[in-house]
Amino acid sequence: MQPPRRPPPSTEPSPDRTVGSVLWEVLAALAANDRPEPGHGVAVAYGFASDRMRAALGDLHAFERALHNTLNAPLLGHSVATVRSVDERGNAARADIDVTTPDGATVRFTVALVRPSQGARRGCWLLGGIAREGIDL
């Protein structure tokens, strides 16, 4: 899967956004995490986090700590992201991605996305979870 040619007009969840556009928006934000201001990419990712993910991880500060831990840190400031596959089934999707860190290491992740059928963000693709390949969670 290739990134969209033009960035979407908004970095907010919307029922008009595809699973791919949400995934690329979050990956691009995390790659440029500290631009235009420190932690901006984490804040964008948090904006796309599902209510369930937020309940599990906590507020923005806790979400930021989770992304800065050694398991997830390769997502922040990565130089290249490659989406190996996306499996979309109804209101759930799973994406297998590779990120290349600035020092050239490649790290694999699985990203779960969900599309709630109720609530204020119903119909919007949201992050349901992020897991680093090879780590038993």
N, C-alpha and C positions, 0 to 999 in steps of 0.2 A: 504494500500500500504506500502510495506517495503522499507527501503533505499537500494540502490544498494550494492551488496556485496563488490565490489571494487570501490574506487573512480575513477571518470573519469580522463583521462590523462591530461585534461586541465580545467582551470576555466574560459575559454572564451566561448562565444556563438559559436555554430557550428551547421550546418544543420544536422549533424550526431547525435546530442543529442536528447533524448526523453524529453517529458514534465516532466516526473518523475525525470529524472536525473538532469534537471535544478532546479526543485523545491527542491530536496534534497541537491544539491550543495549550493544553496542560504541559506537554513535553517541551514546547517552545518556551513557555513561561519558566519552567524549571531550569532549562538550559541557560537562560538569561536571568537567573534568580535575583540578582542584585541590581537589575536595571529595569526601570528607571530609578528605583530606590531600593535600599537593602530589604530583602525578604519579599519583594514584589511577586516573584514566581510562586513562592509558597502560598502567598495570599490568594493568587489566582487559582491554584490547585485546591485550596480550602473552599473557595467559592463554588467549585464543582464537586466537592465531597458530598456524598449522600448523607441524609440525616443519621442513618445507621453508622456510617463511618465516623461521623462527628461524635456520636454518642460513645463509640468505642474509644476514640482517641482523645476527645476533649475539645477545648477551645483552640483558637488559632495558635496560641503559644505552645500548647501541647502538640498540635499538629506539626508545627515547625520543628520541635524537638525530635519527633518521630522521623521526619525527613532528613534531619541532620545526623541521625545515628549511623553507625558504621555500615549497617545493612543497606540503607536507602541513600546514603550520601552520594553515591555515583550518579544519581539522577540530577543532583544540583550542579549546574555548571558543565554538564556533559557537552562534548563537542559535536557529536553526531548521534542521532537516534534513527533506528531502523525498526519498522513494524514488520515482524516476520509473518504474522497471521492475525486475522480478526475473525472470530466466530460469533456471529450475532444470531440469537435465538429468542424471538419474541421481545420481552422486556429485559433481557440480560445479554451481555456480551463479554467475551474474553479476548484480550489482545496479548500476544506474546511479542515482546520488544527486546531489542538490544540497544544499549547505550554505550558509547565509547567515551571514556574519560579523557581529559586533556593529556594524561600521560600515556594514552594509547591502549589502556585495558578495556576489554569488552565485558560488560556485565548484562546478564539476561534477567528480565522481570516479566511477570504476568500481571496484567492490569484487568481487574474486574470492573465492568460498568453496568449500571442498572438504570432502568427508566421507570420511576414510580408511577402507579396508576391513580394515586390519591395525593392530596396535600398541595401546598403552594407551588411546588415544583413538579407537579405531575406532567408526564410526557417529556420531561427533560432528561437527556443522558447525563448521568452523574457517576463519579468515581465510587465504586463499592469496596475496593481494596487494591493494595499493591503488595506483591510478594516477590522477593528475590529468588531466582531459580536456585535450587539446591539447598534451600534453607527450609527446614521443617518447622512450620509455624503452628 
